Structures are given as structure tokens and as C-alpha cells.
């Protein structure tokens, strides 16, 4: 079988491990698969007979439905392994006899019979220790020859980022000179990882946008992520700015992406591999409630360019993160983003699972 340079690679942290050119190629493939889908062309030869194992520790609508539909449209199958119905995979030190199974064993079993494993895991499943779930995915990958796909962890949401970059290309024609604003927004729930904001500052920075990162005090992101964004901006002769002023960030924006995430100050604290302070999501709520004015409304959308667009990964917390007027309005592209998840996921699977286009 003819393969490509992507074949067999993991999709765990592509915001760090794939080049801008490789992201461009994946967007090209996703757009081609989208075209073929619109033309009702058969795609079942691409991954005929291949098996995708999916493992969702957290709920999902878009990611679950589009990976399941996508692999079947490419001629393969998916098996939804429900943690709890299988023995729940666990890292050493976090095991419960006959309820959990050590990751090295689960990974090697699935590797013998499947062609890829996709995982969603964040929040309480990683004890709200920042990076725990990301490292868990890497541990799976360590024991598998077949690729591991990150369907959202506590650090990154790269499948979302690829669908969104595809959307930026479609709506803005490219990335250079595009002012992309990733902003915090209020929500009534504090159960929110860093995954989307981190992927959605890294990916547009890698692709060459002028990125603005807006957040109230207390909602800073991983310093490694911010330093990487600055490095990408330099590499692309673009800009990266950080601000605590939502209105100033929106001024003259081509794209705004207001979305809630939690405060790292309240995540669990670890010393020597042990939790010394558990996460305090109730305490975090007070910080959230002081920032209820971080909502994307029509008044703020007046600050963006006349052809500026509103993006959100969904699910959106209406009346908290965004008003109905904005999300249902003409500048909103949220359903285009959701639609692109199907084509982006198919592109990822086709390329890393050895598909023949
Ligand atoms: N945006 C996103 O990942 O949606 P789901 O949580 O529904 O998969």
C-alpha cells in the first residue's frame, strides 16, 4: 500500500509536533474530502476495513458523532469503548483491582486488533491535575504502534483546532494579516479545561495569524503555550498580544472566539507525584462571578471589522458566554465549524491511518 509521511503518526499535540506546511496539507485534504462528500462521491476505499477504537471519558456530541460517521464514510468501523463498561484504563498508582486496567496492558491489547485509538479525557478523570490527561494519552502512545488521536485532553483540543483553521481558510482566504482574537468568556460552569483556548492560540499563531489573547486576571494559560505562540508569531513575521481588556481586543478583529475556561489557580496542586491540594472548583466560581461582563454581545461585536466573524467550538453557554443575538446572527459561523469537524477528522484519519485518497 502506498502511504504518506503522516502514516502512523500520533495526533496528540500537533500544535507542537506538526509543521505549518503539514497543517496546510491536512486542511487541503479536509477540503478535498468535503468537496467529494458534497458531490456524493464514494470514499469507502480510503480506509476500507480499518478499525478505530474510541474512548470517551467525558461527554461529547460533535466529536463523537463526526469521528463515528467519518470512519464509516471512509470504509472503516468504529468501536466505542466506554470506560466503566470496559475496565477503566488507569496509570500506575491510580489503580483499583478488577475495576481498572493498567494503560500499558490496555494499549497493547487494542494495538493488536485496531488501527488507531482516539481518546477524550479531561477534568475529574485526571483529578484536575493540569497535564495529567495529556500525559495519559502519551502513555497510551508509548505502548502502541498504531496512532493515538487526542479528541480533547486537559491541555489541547487539536481536532477542533484543525476544523477551525479550515474554517478560517474558507472564510478569510488564508491566515496572513488575519486578526484572530481568543478571549475568555463567562460561564455558569467552572468545569472547563484549558484545551480549546490553548489550541486556539497555538494553531492560528502557527498558521501566521495576528493573534490576540484576552482574559481577566487569573485566567492566564500555560506559559509554555504562550512562549510557543510568541515564537510562532516571530517565525511568521506576525504578532501575538495578550490583554485583560475584552473590548480593546475586539477592536478591528477579523475573528473573535470568546469561550470559557477554568482558572489554573484552582486546579489541583501536586508535589512529588502526590496531590497536596485538591482542585477547588467551588472557590473558582467566585472568580468567575466577578467577571460576568465578559460576554460576547451585539455591542462588543460592533467593535469588530464589518466582515468580522464570531466563532465558538460549541456547546456554547448561551446568555453567559454569548447572547442569542450574536450566536444566531449573521456574523456567527458556529455551525460551519461543527460541520468541518467531520471533514477535518476524516483528513486526520485518512492521513495517519495509511489511507489511499
Ligand atoms: N466542540 C466539541 O468538541 O464538541 P463536543 O464536546 O460535543 O464533542
Boltz pocket constraint, residues with backbone or C-beta under 6 A from the ligand:
constraints:
  - pocket:
      binder: B
      contacts: [[A, 59], [A, 60], [A, 61], [A, 62], [A, 63], [A, 64], [A, 151], [A, 152], [A, 160], [A, 313], [A, 314], [A, 315]]
      max_distance: 6.0
